[in-house]
Amino acid sequence: MLEVSNLSFKYTDKPILVNATFRLFNHDHAVIVGPNGVGKSTFLNLICKNLLPDSGSIEWLPNTTYAYLDQHIKINSNKTISEYLYEVFADLYEKEEKMNYYYEMLGTCTPNEFDKYLSRATQIQDELEEKNFYRLKSEIGNIVNGLGISNIDLQTPLSKLSGGQRAKVFLGKLLLEECDCILLDEPTNFLDVKHIEWLTKYLQSYPKSFVVITHDYEFAKNIANVVFELKNGSFERYNGDFSFYEKEKIILWFGICSSFYIFCRCRRDRG
């Protein structure tokens, strides 16, 4: 789905990424870990083309759709929350209007036109059913309730929302879009425990891919099936969940300590 090769980026004279390699596959539920300031958010901005790398390549599989939830999302619009969420499905609502028009024409058209209008109407209806159009209100309601957006009047303009409220609404729209890959930077920062639990279950069953940056290790443990550690400007991929990553780190640390102990014993024996 995504292949990053020899990626380098720096701010002024501070290297952030140095010949970094990163591969994301279909159905990867990935978490990126690493200390503050190592470049995790910068990397997401690079792969979604908000920043240009100094060198290297970022290649998404053709026709792959992706969306990015920034920690500092800004939505300046007089659209209401409801309008903003429902516009994800604007094309389907346009088709519904056209279908209704064709059905209305059946009552006034000539006998020769009847089959034509009926065929067009039923064709659109089949398309809408295939895309679960008649379940949209339920799907939107699930996300609105799950993220706590229902606690806000849905007719409130986005420009009147707080930063945390805007982030919830943006995340809600992002989930409704069902992109091939979603990129989430600290998505739990603006959610309470109940809504984090809902988001956890949603991501566990997400049928496509995602990349999440989070310092909430409990959240990471519950959603990841692959972990990327960003360290010294490059990535290490761990093909397992967060518990697997932690065990591998313990084994690695034990190996380093053992090697150091043996080295010290040898130096002492020689001395």
PASEBA-1860 file (N, C-alpha, C; in nm, 3 decimals):
! residues 271
1> MLEVSNLS> 0.082/-0.121/0.000/0.000/0.000/0.000/0.086/0.126/0.000 ~ 0.187/0.130/0.082/0.277/0.245/0.092/0.420/0.197/0.105 ~ 0.508/0.254/0.023/0.650/0.221/0.033/0.731/0.350/0.039 ~ 0.804/0.364/0.149/0.890/0.479/0.172/1.035/0.430/0.167 ~ 1.115/0.496/0.084/1.254/0.450/0.066/1.351/0.566/0.083 ~ 1.455/0.543/0.165/1.565/0.638/0.181/1.516/0.780/0.210 ~ 1.419/0.790/0.298/1.356/0.919/0.328/1.440/0.998/0.427 ~ 1.475/1.120/0.390/1.551/1.208/0.479/1.481/1.343/0.488
9> FKYTDKPI> 1.482/1.398/0.610/1.418/1.528/0.634/1.483/1.590/0.756 ~ 1.504/1.721/0.750/1.560/1.790/0.866/1.497/1.929/0.878 ~ 1.492/1.977/1.004/1.453/2.113/1.033/1.581/2.191/1.060 ~ 1.607/2.296/0.982/1.733/2.370/0.989/1.849/2.270/0.985 ~ 1.923/2.260/1.095/2.038/2.167/1.094/2.011/2.039/1.174 ~ 1.885/2.019/1.217/1.854/1.903/1.299/1.794/1.791/1.214 ~ 1.869/1.681/1.193/1.812/1.569/1.117/1.695/1.505/1.192 ~ 1.585/1.481/1.122/1.469/1.415/1.181/1.458/1.272/1.130
17> LVNATFRL> 1.464/1.256/0.999/1.463/1.124/0.937/1.588/1.111/0.850 ~ 1.652/0.994/0.858/1.778/0.973/0.787/1.771/0.841/0.711 ~ 1.752/0.850/0.580/1.743/0.731/0.494/1.644/0.629/0.549 ~ 1.531/0.677/0.596/1.431/0.591/0.660/1.355/0.509/0.556 ~ 1.324/0.386/0.595/1.245/0.295/0.512/1.120/0.255/0.590 ~ 1.008/0.249/0.520/0.880/0.220/0.586/0.789/0.153/0.484 ~ 0.737/0.037/0.520/0.642/-0.032/0.431/0.513/-0.061/0.506 ~ 0.403/-0.025/0.443/0.271/-0.051/0.500/0.193/-0.139/0.404
25> FNHDHAVI> 0.134/-0.246/0.458/0.061/-0.341/0.375/-0.089/-0.331/0.402 ~ -0.167/-0.386/0.309/-0.312/-0.392/0.328/-0.343/-0.461/0.461 ~ -0.435/-0.404/0.536/-0.483/-0.460/0.663/-0.382/-0.444/0.777 ~ -0.272/-0.370/0.755/-0.184/-0.337/0.867/-0.256/-0.239/0.959 ~ -0.262/-0.274/1.086/-0.311/-0.183/1.190/-0.188/-0.141/1.269 ~ -0.126/-0.033/1.225/0.009/0.002/1.272/0.008/0.113/1.375 ~ 0.099/0.101/1.470/0.123/0.205/1.569/0.270/0.246/1.558 ~ 0.295/0.376/1.559/0.432/0.428/1.559/0.465/0.474/1.700
33> VGPNGVGK> 0.576/0.424/1.753/0.618/0.462/1.888/0.756/0.526/1.883 ~ 0.785/0.601/1.988/0.914/0.669/1.999/0.899/0.790/2.087 ~ 1.009/0.839/2.146/1.002/0.954/2.236/0.949/1.079/2.166 ~ 0.905/1.175/2.244/0.864/1.304/2.187/0.980/1.367/2.112 ~ 0.948/1.427/1.999/1.049/1.502/1.925/1.131/1.423/1.826 ~ 1.104/1.290/1.812/1.187/1.212/1.719/1.137/1.222/1.574 ~ 1.016/1.276/1.553/0.969/1.296/1.415/0.848/1.216/1.374 ~ 0.772/1.164/1.470/0.656/1.082/1.435/0.550/1.163/1.359
41> STFLNLIC> 0.515/1.280/1.413/0.416/1.365/1.346/0.470/1.417/1.213 ~ 0.598/1.450/1.211/0.660/1.496/1.087/0.648/1.390/0.980 ~ 0.668/1.264/1.018/0.659/1.155/0.921/0.518/1.146/0.861 ~ 0.414/1.157/0.945/0.278/1.153/0.892/0.253/1.269/0.797 ~ 0.306/1.385/0.830/0.289/1.500/0.740/0.364/1.480/0.609 ~ 0.472/1.407/0.613/0.546/1.377/0.490/0.469/1.279/0.401 ~ 0.417/1.172/0.460/0.353/1.069/0.376/0.217/1.114/0.324 ~ 0.156/1.215/0.390/0.030/1.267/0.335/0.055/1.395/0.254
49> KNLLPDSG> 0.181/1.421/0.223/0.222/1.527/0.129/0.200/1.669/0.183 ~ 0.192/1.684/0.315/0.187/1.818/0.373/0.326/1.881/0.381 ~ 0.429/1.796/0.380/0.568/1.840/0.379/0.640/1.769/0.265 ~ 0.746/1.833/0.216/0.828/1.771/0.112/0.958/1.720/0.174 ~ 0.998/1.598/0.143/1.123/1.544/0.199/1.245/1.610/0.135 ~ 1.356/1.604/0.205/1.482/1.652/0.148/1.531/1.555/0.041 ~ 1.508/1.427/0.065/1.545/1.325/-0.033/1.466/1.198/-0.004 ~ 1.470/1.104/-0.098/1.397/0.978/-0.083/1.263/0.981/-0.155
57> SIEWLPNT> 1.190/0.872/-0.145/1.064/0.859/-0.218/0.952/0.810/-0.126 ~ 0.831/0.855/-0.158/0.709/0.814/-0.087/0.611/0.770/-0.195 ~ 0.581/0.642/-0.202/0.498/0.590/-0.310/0.376/0.517/-0.253 ~ 0.258/0.575/-0.277/0.134/0.507/-0.244/0.091/0.422/-0.364 ~ 0.033/0.307/-0.337/-0.023/0.226/-0.443/-0.125/0.311/-0.519 ~ -0.125/0.308/-0.654/-0.220/0.391/-0.731/-0.364/0.371/-0.685 ~ -0.436/0.482/-0.679/-0.579/0.487/-0.642/-0.604/0.461/-0.494 ~ -0.498/0.455/-0.414/-0.516/0.440/-0.269/-0.568/0.570/-0.210
65> TYAYLDQH> -0.671/0.561/-0.129/-0.724/0.680/-0.061/-0.675/0.680/0.084 ~ -0.643/0.800/0.134/-0.599/0.812/0.273/-0.645/0.946/0.328 ~ -0.653/0.953/0.461/-0.695/1.076/0.528/-0.616/1.089/0.657 ~ -0.592/1.213/0.698/-0.502/1.242/0.809/-0.573/1.324/0.916 ~ -0.569/1.275/1.039/-0.619/1.349/1.155/-0.500/1.409/1.229 ~ -0.486/1.541/1.220/-0.378/1.613/1.285/-0.415/1.642/1.430 ~ -0.313/1.654/1.515/-0.337/1.694/1.655/-0.398/1.833/1.662 ~ -0.366/1.917/1.565/-0.405/2.058/1.570/-0.499/2.091/1.453
73> IKINSNKT> -0.598/2.005/1.433/-0.688/2.022/1.320/-0.762/2.156/1.327 ~ -0.772/2.221/1.213/-0.843/2.349/1.205/-0.955/2.337/1.102 ~ -1.076/2.361/1.144/-1.190/2.361/1.052/-1.260/2.495/1.069 ~ -1.245/2.583/0.972/-1.312/2.712/0.978/-1.422/2.713/0.873 ~ -1.542/2.688/0.917/-1.654/2.677/0.825/-1.784/2.709/0.898 ~ -1.879/2.764/0.823/-2.011/2.790/0.880/-2.107/2.674/0.855 ~ -2.055/2.564/0.798/-2.137/2.444/0.786/-2.171/2.393/0.925 ~ -2.288/2.336/0.939/-2.323/2.274/1.066/-2.255/2.138/1.076
81> ISEYLYEV> -2.252/2.083/1.197/-2.195/1.950/1.216/-2.266/1.849/1.127 ~ -2.398/1.857/1.124/-2.477/1.763/1.043/-2.442/1.774/0.895 ~ -2.436/1.897/0.844/-2.402/1.917/0.702/-2.263/1.863/0.671 ~ -2.171/1.888/0.761/-2.031/1.846/0.741/-2.019/1.694/0.735 ~ -2.092/1.624/0.821/-2.086/1.478/0.822/-2.158/1.418/0.703 ~ -2.274/1.472/0.671/-2.355/1.413/0.564/-2.298/1.441/0.425 ~ -2.209/1.540/0.412/-2.156/1.570/0.280/-2.064/1.458/0.229 ~ -2.023/1.368/0.319/-1.946/1.250/0.276/-2.027/1.171/0.174
89> FADLYEKE> -2.159/1.173/0.189/-2.246/1.092/0.104/-2.329/1.177/0.008 ~ -2.278/1.296/-0.025/-2.354/1.389/-0.110/-2.389/1.326/-0.245 ~ -2.295/1.250/-0.303/-2.323/1.190/-0.433/-2.437/1.089/-0.425 ~ -2.448/1.017/-0.311/-2.557/0.920/-0.297/-2.691/0.989/-0.282 ~ -2.693/1.101/-0.211/-2.819/1.175/-0.197/-2.863/1.236/-0.330 ~ -2.766/1.276/-0.413/-2.800/1.325/-0.546/-2.862/1.214/-0.631 ~ -2.807/1.093/-0.616/-2.864/0.980/-0.689/-3.004/0.948/-0.640 ~ -3.025/0.961/-0.509/-3.159/0.937/-0.457/-3.259/1.035/-0.516
97> EKMNYYYE> -3.222/1.163/-0.527/-3.311/1.262/-0.586/-3.345/1.228/-0.731 ~ -3.243/1.183/-0.804/-3.266/1.145/-0.943/-3.358/1.024/-0.952 ~ -3.336/0.927/-0.863/-3.422/0.808/-0.860/-3.567/0.847/-0.832 ~ -3.587/0.934/-0.734/-3.723/0.978/-0.701/-3.789/1.050/-0.817 ~ -3.708/1.126/-0.891/-3.761/1.195/-1.009/-3.812/1.094/-1.111 ~ -3.732/0.991/-1.137/-3.773/0.889/-1.235/-3.900/0.818/-1.190 ~ -3.909/0.787/-1.061/-4.030/0.721/-1.011/-4.153/0.813/-1.025 ~ -4.134/0.942/-1.001/-4.245/1.037/-1.017/-4.290/1.045/-1.162
105> MLGTCTPN> -4.193/1.034/-1.253/-4.226/1.042/-1.396/-4.312/0.925/-1.442 ~ -4.310/0.815/-1.368/-4.391/0.698/-1.408/-4.539/0.731/-1.408 ~ -4.579/0.829/-1.327/-4.721/0.862/-1.318/-4.769/0.953/-1.429 ~ -4.678/1.017/-1.501/-4.719/1.114/-1.604/-4.662/1.085/-1.743 ~ -4.568/0.991/-1.752/-4.503/0.966/-1.880/-4.594/0.887/-1.975 ~ -4.556/0.883/-2.101/-4.630/0.805/-2.201/-4.596/0.657/-2.183 ~ -4.680/0.566/-2.232/-4.650/0.422/-2.222/-4.515/0.386/-2.282 ~ -4.474/0.456/-2.387/-4.345/0.424/-2.451/-4.227/0.461/-2.361
113> EFDKYLSR> -4.247/0.560/-2.270/-4.138/0.605/-2.183/-4.135/0.531/-2.051 ~ -4.242/0.459/-2.020/-4.255/0.396/-1.889/-4.138/0.303/-1.857 ~ -4.107/0.213/-1.949/-3.999/0.116/-1.924/-3.864/0.186/-1.907 ~ -3.843/0.294/-1.981/-3.716/0.367/-1.973/-3.697/0.427/-1.834 ~ -3.802/0.496/-1.784/-3.791/0.557/-1.651/-3.783/0.452/-1.541 ~ -3.858/0.346/-1.556/-3.854/0.240/-1.454/-3.717/0.175/-1.447 ~ -3.658/0.152/-1.565/-3.525/0.091/-1.570/-3.421/0.180/-1.503 ~ -3.428/0.310/-1.531/-3.330/0.403/-1.471/-3.348/0.411/-1.320
121> ATQIQDEL> -3.471/0.415/-1.275/-3.498/0.424/-1.132/-3.451/0.300/-1.058 ~ -3.482/0.183/-1.111/-3.443/0.059/-1.043/-3.291/0.040/-1.046 ~ -3.227/0.086/-1.152/-3.081/0.076/-1.160/-3.016/0.159/-1.049 ~ -3.065/0.282/-1.029/-3.011/0.367/-0.922/-3.042/0.307/-0.786 ~ -3.162/0.253/-0.769/-3.198/0.193/-0.641/-3.107/0.076/-0.608 ~ -3.074/-0.003/-0.708/-2.981/-0.115/-0.687/-2.844/-0.064/-0.642 ~ -2.798/0.047/-0.703/-2.669/0.106/-0.666/-2.672/0.154/-0.522 ~ -2.781/0.219/-0.484/-2.793/0.270/-0.347/-2.796/0.156/-0.245
129> EEKNFYRL> -2.866/0.051/-0.277/-2.872/-0.063/-0.185/-2.736/-0.130/-0.174 ~ -2.663/-0.136/-0.285/-2.529/-0.197/-0.284/-2.434/-0.119/-0.194 ~ -2.454/0.012/-0.186/-2.368/0.098/-0.104/-2.428/0.125/0.033 ~ -2.527/0.045/0.073/-2.589/0.054/0.206/-2.645/0.194/0.235 ~ -2.699/0.257/0.131/-2.750/0.392/0.146/-2.858/0.401/0.254 ~ -2.940/0.300/0.263/-3.054/0.307/0.355/-3.013/0.277/0.500 ~ -2.884/0.255/0.521/-2.833/0.236/0.657/-2.744/0.353/0.699 ~ -2.738/0.458/0.616/-2.647/0.569/0.644/-2.680/0.639/0.775
137> KSEIGNIV> -2.807/0.664/0.800/-2.844/0.734/0.923/-2.800/0.655/1.045 ~ -2.815/0.523/1.038/-2.773/0.437/1.149/-2.621/0.441/1.165 ~ -2.550/0.439/1.053/-2.403/0.440/1.057/-2.352/0.573/1.113 ~ -2.410/0.682/1.066/-2.370/0.814/1.116/-2.404/0.826/1.265 ~ -2.522/0.777/1.302/-2.562/0.782/1.442/-2.468/0.704/1.531 ~ -2.420/0.590/1.483/-2.325/0.510/1.560/-2.197/0.587/1.589 ~ -2.145/0.656/1.487/-2.021/0.731/1.504/-2.043/0.856/1.588 ~ -2.154/0.923/1.565/-2.187/1.044/1.643/-2.199/1.011/1.792
145> NGLGISNI> -2.265/0.900/1.822/-2.279/0.859/1.963/-2.148/0.806/2.019 ~ -2.077/0.727/1.938/-1.954/0.664/1.985/-1.845/0.763/2.022 ~ -1.837/0.875/1.947/-1.732/0.974/1.974/-1.779/1.086/2.065 ~ -1.905/1.081/2.106/-1.956/1.185/2.196/-1.999/1.311/2.124 ~ -2.012/1.305/1.992/-2.056/1.422/1.916/-2.203/1.451/1.944 ~ -2.277/1.347/1.983/-2.421/1.364/2.010/-2.446/1.457/2.130 ~ -2.340/1.482/2.209/-2.354/1.574/2.323/-2.357/1.720/2.278 ~ -2.331/1.742/2.148/-2.330/1.877/2.091/-2.451/1.888/1.998
153> DLQTPLSK> -2.512/2.005/1.992/-2.621/2.029/1.898/-2.566/2.015/1.756 ~ -2.621/1.922/1.677/-2.568/1.893/1.543/-2.593/2.007/1.445 ~ -2.671/2.106/1.485/-2.692/2.222/1.398/-2.593/2.335/1.432 ~ -2.498/2.306/1.520/-2.396/2.405/1.556/-2.297/2.423/1.442 ~ -2.266/2.546/1.400/-2.164/2.568/1.297/-2.027/2.521/1.347 ~ -1.947/2.467/1.257/-1.814/2.419/1.295/-1.729/2.531/1.354 ~ -1.747/2.652/1.303/-1.667/2.764/1.350/-1.693/2.799/1.497 ~ -1.803/2.749/1.552/-1.838/2.778/1.691/-1.789/2.671/1.788
161> LSGGQRAK> -1.726/2.567/1.737/-1.684/2.455/1.821/-1.547/2.482/1.884 ~ -1.524/2.417/1.997/-1.391/2.421/2.059/-1.296/2.332/1.979 ~ -1.167/2.341/2.009/-1.069/2.259/1.939/-1.097/2.111/1.953 ~ -1.129/2.067/2.075/-1.159/1.926/2.099/-1.284/1.881/2.027 ~ -1.387/1.966/2.025/-1.510/1.932/1.954/-1.487/1.921/1.804 ~ -1.410/2.014/1.749/-1.380/2.008/1.606/-1.305/1.880/1.572 ~ -1.211/1.843/1.658/-1.133/1.720/1.634/-1.224/1.598/1.633 ~ -1.321/1.593/1.723/-1.416/1.481/1.725/-1.496/1.474/1.595
169> VFLGKLLL> -1.543/1.590/1.552/-1.625/1.594/1.429/-1.541/1.555/1.308 ~ -1.418/1.605/1.302/-1.331/1.569/1.190/-1.302/1.420/1.190 ~ -1.274/1.364/1.307/-1.250/1.220/1.318/-1.374/1.143/1.274 ~ -1.492/1.190/1.315/-1.615/1.124/1.273/-1.628/1.120/1.123 ~ -1.602/1.234/1.056/-1.611/1.237/0.910/-1.506/1.146/0.847 ~ -1.386/1.148/0.903/-1.277/1.064/0.851/-1.316/0.916/0.856 ~ -1.379/0.874/0.965/-1.420/0.734/0.977/-1.533/0.702/0.879 ~ -1.623/0.795/0.856/-1.733/0.773/0.762/-1.682/0.757/0.619
177> EECDCILL> -1.571/0.822/0.588/-1.517/0.815/0.452/-1.460/0.678/0.419 ~ -1.421/0.601/0.524/-1.369/0.466/0.506/-1.259/0.460/0.399 ~ -1.157/0.543/0.418/-1.043/0.543/0.325/-0.965/0.413/0.336 ~ -0.882/0.388/0.235/-0.798/0.267/0.238/-0.700/0.271/0.354 ~ -0.660/0.392/0.391/-0.567/0.406/0.505/-0.600/0.536/0.579 ~ -0.610/0.528/0.710/-0.629/0.648/0.790/-0.506/0.670/0.878 ~ -0.468/0.797/0.891/-0.349/0.836/0.965/-0.395/0.920/1.083 ~ -0.372/0.871/1.204/-0.425/0.936/1.324/-0.311/0.976/1.418
185> DEPTNFLD> -0.305/1.104/1.449/-0.202/1.155/1.539/-0.266/1.187/1.674 ~ -0.238/1.104/1.773/-0.292/1.118/1.909/-0.444/1.134/1.910 ~ -0.518/1.037/1.855/-0.663/1.051/1.845/-0.737/1.046/1.978 ~ -0.672/0.996/2.084/-0.741/0.984/2.213/-0.727/1.109/2.300 ~ -0.651/1.208/2.253/-0.626/1.327/2.335/-0.754/1.399/2.375 ~ -0.855/1.394/2.289/-0.977/1.472/2.312/-1.096/1.383/2.345 ~ -1.070/1.255/2.378/-1.178/1.162/2.409/-1.172/1.119/2.555 ~ -1.289/1.095/2.615/-1.290/1.041/2.750/-1.286/0.888/2.743
193> VKHIEWLT> -1.285/0.822/2.857/-1.263/0.677/2.862/-1.367/0.601/2.780 ~ -1.493/0.639/2.792/-1.600/0.569/2.721/-1.581/0.578/2.570 ~ -1.542/0.695/2.521/-1.526/0.715/2.378/-1.397/0.652/2.326 ~ -1.295/0.643/2.412/-1.173/0.570/2.374/-1.205/0.422/2.356 ~ -1.286/0.369/2.445/-1.328/0.228/2.433/-1.402/0.205/2.302 ~ -1.490/0.300/2.266/-1.563/0.285/2.140/-1.468/0.290/2.021 ~ -1.375/0.387/2.021/-1.280/0.400/1.910/-1.191/0.276/1.901 ~ -1.154/0.221/2.015/-1.072/0.099/2.017/-1.144/-0.013/1.944
201> KYLQSYPK> -1.270/-0.036/1.976/-1.346/-0.143/1.912/-1.365/-0.116/1.763 ~ -1.386/0.011/1.730/-1.405/0.047/1.588/-1.278/0.015/1.509 ~ -1.162/0.054/1.562/-1.037/0.031/1.491/-0.999/-0.118/1.488 ~ -1.035/-0.190/1.592/-1.007/-0.334/1.592/-1.076/-0.404/1.475 ~ -1.194/-0.356/1.439/-1.270/-0.420/1.331/-1.258/-0.343/1.199 ~ -1.171/-0.242/1.194/-1.157/-0.164/1.071/-1.104/-0.254/0.961 ~ -1.175/-0.263/0.848/-1.139/-0.363/0.746/-1.020/-0.324/0.660 ~ -0.971/-0.201/0.677/-0.860/-0.155/0.593/-0.739/-0.126/0.682
209> SFVVITHD> -0.657/-0.030/0.644/-0.531/-0.006/0.717/-0.535/0.127/0.792 ~ -0.453/0.134/0.895/-0.434/0.263/0.962/-0.295/0.271/1.023 ~ -0.251/0.396/1.044/-0.126/0.424/1.114/-0.160/0.522/1.225 ~ -0.126/0.487/1.349/-0.164/0.567/1.465/-0.039/0.604/1.544 ~ -0.030/0.732/1.581/0.068/0.777/1.679/-0.007/0.795/1.811 ~ 0.043/0.733/1.916/-0.024/0.748/2.046/0.075/0.724/2.159 ~ 0.054/0.798/2.268/0.128/0.772/2.392/0.042/0.696/2.492 ~ -0.078/0.661/2.450/-0.168/0.581/2.532/-0.138/0.434/2.504
217> YEFAKNIA> -0.051/0.375/2.587/-0.004/0.240/2.559/-0.114/0.135/2.571 ~ -0.212/0.158/2.656/-0.324/0.065/2.666/-0.402/0.065/2.535 ~ -0.423/0.183/2.480/-0.490/0.198/2.350/-0.408/0.128/2.242 ~ -0.277/0.150/2.242/-0.189/0.087/2.143/-0.195/-0.064/2.151 ~ -0.195/-0.118/2.273/-0.199/-0.263/2.291/-0.325/-0.324/2.231 ~ -0.434/-0.247/2.233/-0.562/-0.301/2.190/-0.590/-0.286/2.041 ~ -0.510/-0.205/1.970/-0.543/-0.182/1.829/-0.436/-0.230/1.731 ~ -0.313/-0.250/1.776/-0.202/-0.273/1.681/-0.184/-0.421/1.647
225> NVVFELKN> -0.157/-0.447/1.518/-0.107/-0.579/1.479/0.034/-0.569/1.420 ~ 0.086/-0.446/1.415/0.225/-0.423/1.375/0.270/-0.293/1.443 ~ 0.396/-0.290/1.485/0.450/-0.173/1.555/0.575/-0.125/1.482 ~ 0.582/0.007/1.461/0.702/0.069/1.407/0.765/0.154/1.516 ~ 0.892/0.130/1.543/0.965/0.214/1.638/1.053/0.310/1.560 ~ 1.035/0.440/1.587/1.117/0.543/1.522/1.228/0.582/1.618 ~ 1.351/0.558/1.574/1.466/0.582/1.661/1.585/0.620/1.574 ~ 1.653/0.728/1.614/1.771/0.774/1.541/1.743/0.796/1.393
233> GSFERYNG> 1.624/0.842/1.362/1.590/0.879/1.225/1.546/0.767/1.134 ~ 1.530/0.646/1.189/1.488/0.534/1.104/1.387/0.447/1.178 ~ 1.321/0.359/1.103/1.216/0.275/1.158/1.260/0.130/1.172 ~ 1.212/0.069/1.281/1.225/-0.075/1.299/1.084/-0.131/1.303 ~ 1.055/-0.227/1.216/0.921/-0.286/1.209/0.915/-0.414/1.293 ~ 0.810/-0.425/1.375/0.786/-0.544/1.455/0.654/-0.605/1.410 ~ 0.662/-0.723/1.351/0.543/-0.788/1.294/0.465/-0.864/1.401 ~ 0.402/-0.788/1.487/0.321/-0.845/1.593/0.252/-0.733/1.668
241> DFSFYEKE> 0.171/-0.769/1.767/0.100/-0.667/1.842/0.194/-0.596/1.940 ~ 0.138/-0.509/2.021/0.222/-0.427/2.108/0.289/-0.512/2.217 ~ 0.222/-0.616/2.261/0.283/-0.706/2.361/0.404/-0.776/2.301 ~ 0.393/-0.817/2.174/0.507/-0.878/2.104/0.623/-0.780/2.097 ~ 0.592/-0.655/2.064/0.696/-0.551/2.056/0.767/-0.535/2.191 ~ 0.688/-0.531/2.300/0.747/-0.513/2.433/0.837/-0.631/2.469 ~ 0.795/-0.753/2.435/0.877/-0.872/2.464/1.007/-0.868/2.385 ~ 0.998/-0.827/2.258/1.118/-0.819/2.175/1.215/-0.715/2.231
249> KIILWFGI> 1.162/-0.606/2.282/1.249/-0.503/2.339/1.318/-0.554/2.466 ~ 1.244/-0.631/2.547/1.302/-0.688/2.669/1.413/-0.786/2.634 ~ 1.387/-0.870/2.533/1.488/-0.967/2.489/1.612/-0.894/2.438 ~ 1.590/-0.789/2.359/1.702/-0.712/2.306/1.782/-0.647/2.419 ~ 1.711/-0.589/2.515/1.778/-0.524/2.627/1.855/-0.625/2.711 ~ 1.796/-0.741/2.731/1.865/-0.846/2.806/1.991/-0.889/2.732 ~ 1.983/-0.898/2.600/2.100/-0.936/2.521/2.211/-0.833/2.532 ~ 2.174/-0.706/2.528/2.274/-0.600/2.540/2.339/-0.604/2.678
257> CSSFYIFC> 2.257/-0.620/2.782/2.311/-0.625/2.918/2.403/-0.746/2.936 ~ 2.362/-0.860/2.879/2.444/-0.981/2.891/2.578/-0.962/2.821 ~ 2.573/-0.901/2.703/2.697/-0.877/2.628/2.789/-0.783/2.706 ~ 2.730/-0.682/2.766/2.809/-0.587/2.843/2.870/-0.654/2.966 ~ 2.791/-0.742/3.030/2.841/-0.814/3.149/2.959/-0.903/3.111 ~ 2.945/-0.975/2.998/3.052/-1.064/2.953/3.177/-0.982/2.919 ~ 3.155/-0.869/2.853/3.268/-0.781/2.818/3.342/-0.736/2.944 ~ 3.265/-0.695/3.046/3.327/-0.648/3.171/3.401/-0.761/3.242
265> RCRRDRG> 3.344/-0.884/3.238/3.411/-0.999/3.300/3.543/-1.027/3.231 ~ 3.541/-1.019/3.098/3.664/-1.046/3.022/3.770/-0.942/3.055 ~ 3.728/-0.815/3.061/3.824/-0.709/3.093/3.881/-0.730/3.233 ~ 3.794/-0.772/3.327/3.840/-0.791/3.465/3.936/-0.910/3.473 ~ 3.900/-1.021/3.403/3.987/-1.140/3.407/4.123/-1.110/3.345 ~ 4.125/-1.030/3.239/4.252/-0.995/3.177/4.334/-0.906/3.268 ~ 4.260/-0.822/3.344/4.330/-0.731/3.434/4.387/-0.806/3.553
END
